[in-house]
Amino acid sequence: MLFDWFTFAAQLVNFLILAWLLKRFLFKPILEAIDQREKLIANQLHEAEESKANTGREFERFQQKNSEFDRQRGDLLTNAILEINAERQKLMEQTRVEVESLRLRLQESLRNEQLNVGSEIIRRTREEVFTVVRKTLDDLASANLEEQMTTVFIKQINELNSDQWGMLNSALCKPGGEIYVRSAFEMPVSQQIAIKNVINGNFKLLADIKFETSPQFISGIELITNGYKVSWNIEDYLISLEANITDLLNQRSDLMTEKVS
Amino acid sequence: MRISPDEMVFFEYGFVKINFTIVTTWAIMLFMVIGSILVTRKLVIKTKISRWQSILEMVVTGIKEQIEEVGLHKSKTYIGFLGTLFLFLFTSNLLTILPVYEPPTSSLSTTAALAVSVFFAVPVFNIMEHGILDYLRSYVKPLPIMLPFHIISEFSRTLALAVRLFGNMMSGVIILGILITITPLVFPIVMTAFGLLTGSVQSYIFTILATVFIAAAANETETEVNT
């Protein structure tokens, strides 16, 4: 028998039952599991995307901070270099001023020392020259130095050139003027008379000449009247000597200063 | 020679007959239901799953995608019916490797029952989807004169489904029986393997045709509703 109605009906029912059972125990659980897992994966992907986006934002923020930091560091470095340069310039200037001050003080010190040494040399030279001259004159002419100086002074008056003579004459002839003769020593009367005679004789005067002793003189005689002066003084020679020695000392001082610089 | 397993009757009481077809069907049902309960017992929803679950999901997803490819977009509605149809036919045919086994699908009663199930499934799903009025209206479209042709079409395709599956499966069994009688060595094994292939293809074809019928009716009704 090819077809059986009972079998047909039974198989129909069997199949429907099987369909319901499989839907209940197979397809539904599996599809739900797939759906849930897909949802889970979708969530995870979404979270991963968010995380990636956050990471991107964090990375951008980090880069921004980094560039800001670089810029600030560059600014600080530039400022530091500028401050260091300024400080160096300031210190250099300060040092230069101090060196200049020291150099000036050294120069001043050298100059003072030079002056002191010069003064001492002048003083000693004068004393020595005077002693030597005095001794020489004593030894050679049997006359003391004062007499020789008086003789030289008188000779100087006699040998005045015309201009000097004219100027002295006009000074002597002014009314009310005192005539002083100053010397470093107490001049003997004979010498006073000799000088008085020479002046009055040469300039046709009868003037009263006053003789004074000036301790500032080392050795010499000077005639002063109405602002005009005729003198013979060993100091003139000494001044010349002093000038020469001063020049010599100045040259040495310059050499020392150059070495110090 | 026994053409159908219906002829092997174990118990008979009046109209009621418990034959080999029904018994094997129950066995297959029991096997499938218990197997389903066992395999879905330890389903996990984590991203890492077991190989068995992966295979299971591949099978179910494959059936679902086939249904969607044919044109039924709400595949979850149809997978219970169509998936069961395919798995039942496939399992029935696969078990032919067992000795003394005869697939219930080699019984015309079984294939006819399955075809009638499809016959009724088409309007049931269509009515569930679009309502009874739209479904009935589709029989008189585009013209009322088409009504008898639609009805003939419904019956003829159901008959075609039933006879096609029955013919293929029954012929396979009969050919195998004949070959065992003639050449008992080697050749029956080849034919059994060939029968497995044929059975699998027939399972696929039957299911796809059922899906196409349901999809065609559903889409036809949908198109007409839209126009």
HADDOCK unambig.tbl for C-alpha pairs under 7 A between the chains (distance, minus, plus):
assign (segid A and resid 1 and name CA) (segid B and resid 7 and name CA) 6.54 0.50 0.50
assign (segid A and resid 2 and name CA) (segid B and resid 4 and name CA) 6.34 0.50 0.50
assign (segid A and resid 2 and name CA) (segid B and resid 108 and name CA) 6.53 0.50 0.50
assign (segid A and resid 3 and name CA) (segid B and resid 108 and name CA) 5.89 0.50 0.50
assign (segid A and resid 3 and name CA) (segid B and resid 109 and name CA) 5.35 0.50 0.50
assign (segid A and resid 4 and name CA) (segid B and resid 109 and name CA) 5.91 0.50 0.50
assign (segid A and resid 6 and name CA) (segid B and resid 15 and name CA) 6.98 0.50 0.50
assign (segid A and resid 6 and name CA) (segid B and resid 16 and name CA) 6.48 0.50 0.50
assign (segid A and resid 6 and name CA) (segid B and resid 17 and name CA) 7.00 0.50 0.50
assign (segid A and resid 7 and name CA) (segid B and resid 22 and name CA) 6.82 0.50 0.50
assign (segid A and resid 7 and name CA) (segid B and resid 109 and name CA) 5.91 0.50 0.50
assign (segid A and resid 8 and name CA) (segid B and resid 109 and name CA) 4.41 0.50 0.50
assign (segid A and resid 8 and name CA) (segid B and resid 110 and name CA) 5.80 0.50 0.50
assign (segid A and resid 8 and name CA) (segid B and resid 112 and name CA) 6.85 0.50 0.50
assign (segid A and resid 8 and name CA) (segid B and resid 113 and name CA) 5.34 0.50 0.50
assign (segid A and resid 9 and name CA) (segid B and resid 113 and name CA) 6.93 0.50 0.50
assign (segid A and resid 11 and name CA) (segid B and resid 22 and name CA) 6.90 0.50 0.50
assign (segid A and resid 11 and name CA) (segid B and resid 110 and name CA) 5.65 0.50 0.50
assign (segid A and resid 11 and name CA) (segid B and resid 113 and name CA) 5.99 0.50 0.50
assign (segid A and resid 12 and name CA) (segid B and resid 113 and name CA) 4.84 0.50 0.50
assign (segid A and resid 12 and name CA) (segid B and resid 114 and name CA) 6.54 0.50 0.50
assign (segid A and resid 12 and name CA) (segid B and resid 117 and name CA) 6.87 0.50 0.50
assign (segid A and resid 18 and name CA) (segid B and resid 29 and name CA) 6.29 0.50 0.50
assign (segid A and resid 19 and name CA) (segid B and resid 80 and name CA) 5.98 0.50 0.50
assign (segid A and resid 19 and name CA) (segid B and resid 81 and name CA) 5.60 0.50 0.50
assign (segid A and resid 19 and name CA) (segid B and resid 84 and name CA) 5.28 0.50 0.50
assign (segid A and resid 21 and name CA) (segid B and resid 33 and name CA) 6.70 0.50 0.50
assign (segid A and resid 22 and name CA) (segid B and resid 33 and name CA) 6.42 0.50 0.50
assign (segid A and resid 22 and name CA) (segid B and resid 80 and name CA) 6.88 0.50 0.50
assign (segid A and resid 22 and name CA) (segid B and resid 84 and name CA) 6.56 0.50 0.50
assign (segid A and resid 23 and name CA) (segid B and resid 80 and name CA) 4.76 0.50 0.50
assign (segid A and resid 25 and name CA) (segid B and resid 36 and name CA) 5.86 0.50 0.50
assign (segid A and resid 25 and name CA) (segid B and resid 37 and name CA) 5.73 0.50 0.50
assign (segid A and resid 26 and name CA) (segid B and resid 36 and name CA) 5.15 0.50 0.50
assign (segid A and resid 26 and name CA) (segid B and resid 40 and name CA) 6.54 0.50 0.50
assign (segid A and resid 27 and name CA) (segid B and resid 80 and name CA) 6.64 0.50 0.50
assign (segid A and resid 29 and name CA) (segid B and resid 40 and name CA) 6.65 0.50 0.50
assign (segid A and resid 30 and name CA) (segid B and resid 40 and name CA) 6.90 0.50 0.50
assign (segid A and resid 30 and name CA) (segid B and resid 57 and name CA) 6.66 0.50 0.50
assign (segid A and resid 33 and name CA) (segid B and resid 44 and name CA) 6.95 0.50 0.50
assign (segid A and resid 33 and name CA) (segid B and resid 45 and name CA) 5.62 0.50 0.50
assign (segid A and resid 36 and name CA) (segid B and resid 45 and name CA) 6.24 0.50 0.50
assign (segid A and resid 37 and name CA) (segid B and resid 45 and name CA) 4.94 0.50 0.50
assign (segid A and resid 37 and name CA) (segid B and resid 46 and name CA) 6.28 0.50 0.50
assign (segid A and resid 37 and name CA) (segid B and resid 47 and name CA) 6.57 0.50 0.50
assign (segid A and resid 41 and name CA) (segid B and resid 47 and name CA) 6.96 0.50 0.50
